[in-house]
Amino acid sequence: MSVAMSESITTNEYTDDLRYEIFNREFMPHIDSMYNFAFRLTMDEDDANDLVQDTYLKAFRFISSFEQGTNAKAWLFRILKNSFINDYRKKSKEPSKVDYQEVETTYNSEEASDTTYTVDLRADAVQELIGDEVANALNALPVDFRTVIILCDIEGFTYEEMAKILDIPIGTVRSRLHRARNLLKEKLKSYASSMGYDS
Amino acid sequence: MNASSHTPSVTEEAQKQTMKHSCDHHAECMKIIQSILDDEATEAEKDHFRENMDKCLPCIEAYRLEKCIKESLSLKLVKKPCPQSIMDTILSKVNS
């Protein structure tokens, strides 16, 4: 499996001491962000624990393809995302059939502009929502849409970093994010309505 | 309480009247608004934003909403620390 962020896979001959040093200095500080990413993808604590552990062990095994001074967080997120797709998505507890269908339908029109698309939701209504309600709205999104929002709005990755993490062009990052935010607004709207915040 | 804080001033009223109440290119504006908030806007998008965003009510509302959602996501969601046991397992496997 290739985990290099760059086009060509570079292999660095690190000494054992340096491998441990890089691991502790560059990788371990991101473990809380990685854990939260894993939890928001799998929505299950045990799966998140396994996913983070697998990702860090893979990162150590492939450490020679990590270039010192490059973006370790993006590199780790990319490995975690790939592990999730390859190993966890299949056994995910999400109602995947429905989700995949929804994702597929939405992807087919991903480049099509939704020109008249607006959700009747006010900023004041969103301000009233508590963290759990916002989290539930986010969790209700199909995983590919949830992912771009997590990467951009929670983790603060740039579009370019997201493109590398997700292996998609920047244009697709933009359009997927745009679509994800419209879906999120719909979910937030239904929470706001059920709480009576939108009247 | 000061009543004037609730009454729009004459200037504000005049400004409101010259404002657009509908936007003909809202979909395009939405993309620009998101680029601005994501700090990914091109110079052309920044120029468009500076020139138009104080004149168009739907765009001002949309900007407020997008900003509020983005801030809610980054500030309101609980961030759990990785369990110590997972960190211990990783470190012991790496060091073995």
Interface residues (C-beta under 8 A of the other chain):
Chain A: Y20 F23 M28 I31 D32 M34 Y35 N36 F39 N49 V52 Q53 Y56 L57 F60 S113 D114 T115 T116 Y117 T118 L121 R122 A123 V126 Q127 L129 I130 G131 V134 A135 L138 I149 C152 D153 I154 G156 T158 Y159 R174 L177 H178 R181 L184 K185 L188
Chain B: H26 A27 M30 K31 Q34 S35 D38 D39 E40 E61 A62 R64 L65 E66 K67 C68 I69 K70 S72 L73 S74 K76 L77 V78 K79 K80 P81 C82 P83 I86 M87 T89 I90 K93 V94 N95
